[in-house]
Amino acid sequence: MMQRLLVLVVVGFLSLPLLAQAALFGDDEARKKIADLQQQVQTQHQETQAALAELKKSQQALEAKSQGMLDLMGQIDRLNQEISRLRGDLEVVNHNVDNTQQRQRDLYADTDGRLRKLEEGGVSAHAQAGSDEGAASAQNGGSAGNPEARDLDAAKALSASGKFKEAFDAYNKFLQTYPGSSLTAEALLGLGSAQFSLKNYKASISTQQKLISQFPNSDKVPDALFSIANSHIQLSDVDGAKKTLRGLLDKFPSHELAPSAKRRLNVLDSIKSR
C-alpha cells in the first residue's frame, strides 16, 4: 500500500512539468485567438468606417442632386409664371392692336368717304383728264395715221369704259411695243391709273414713280404725284399721302390739280387733330 502511494507521488511529481507546459500552451493559443479576433474586429471596423464614409459621400451627392432638382423645379415654376404673365401681356397687346386697327379702318373709311364727296363721287382728276383726252383724240381723228397714238387711244377708251383689266393689258402692250415712244409717259400714267382701279396700289405707286424718274419734265408728273397720293391713302399711309400732296403743291402750285390736292391735304391734316 505504501509502495503504491509512493509510486503515485512520483508519477504526480513527474507530471507537473507536463501540466504546466499544457497550461502555458493553452494561454498562448488563447492569446493568439484573442489577437486574431482583435485583428478581425479592427479590420471589420476599418471596413465599416470605409463603408460609412462611402455611404456619406453617396448621401451628400444625392442631397446635392436633390437640391439641384429642387432648384431646377423652382426655376421651371418661375419660368411658367413668367410665361403666363407674358401670355397675359400678349393678349392685352393683341387686343389693343385689334382695337387700333379697327379704329384706323374706320378712320380711313370715313376719310375716303369725305374725299370722295369732295371729288364729286370719287372720280380722280387725272383719270377724268385721260378720258377727256382720249375722247377728244377720237373725235378729232388725230390718231388715224399714227399707230402709237391709235393704240394709246384704244387703251384710254378701255379705261374710260371701266374695263380696267383690259386697259392694263393694252397699256402694258403699248409700252412693250413702243419702248422709245414719245407717248411713253402718258402710257405709264394710264398703266398706273389702271393698276389703281384694280386696287394694285403698291404697283401703281411704282409705275407712277417710274414715270417721274424717267420723265421729270413731263406734264404728266403732277397727275402721277396725285395718283401716288391717292394710292397712299388707300394703303392707309396718311403721312405718305400728305408728303406727296405737299410736294405736288410746292412744285406745281398753279396746276389744275392743285385745288383738289389742297382739299385732300386739308382733310388728311384734320385726321391728326381728331
Secondary structure, DSSP 8 states (H G I E B T S, - for coil): -HHHHHHHHHHHHHHHHHHHHHHHHHHHHHHHHHHHHHHHHHHHHHHHHHHHHHHHHHHHHHHHHHHHHHHHHHHHHHHHHHHHHHHHHHHHHHHHHHHHHHHHHHHHHHHHHHHHHHTTTT--HHHHHHHHHHHHHHHHTTTTT-HHHHHHHHHHHHHHTT-HHHHHHHHHHHHHH-TT-TTHHHHHHHHHHHHHHTT-HHHHHHHHHHHHHH-TT-TTHHHHHHHHHHHHHHTT-HHHHHHHHHHHHHH-TTSTTHHHHHHHHHHHHHHHT-
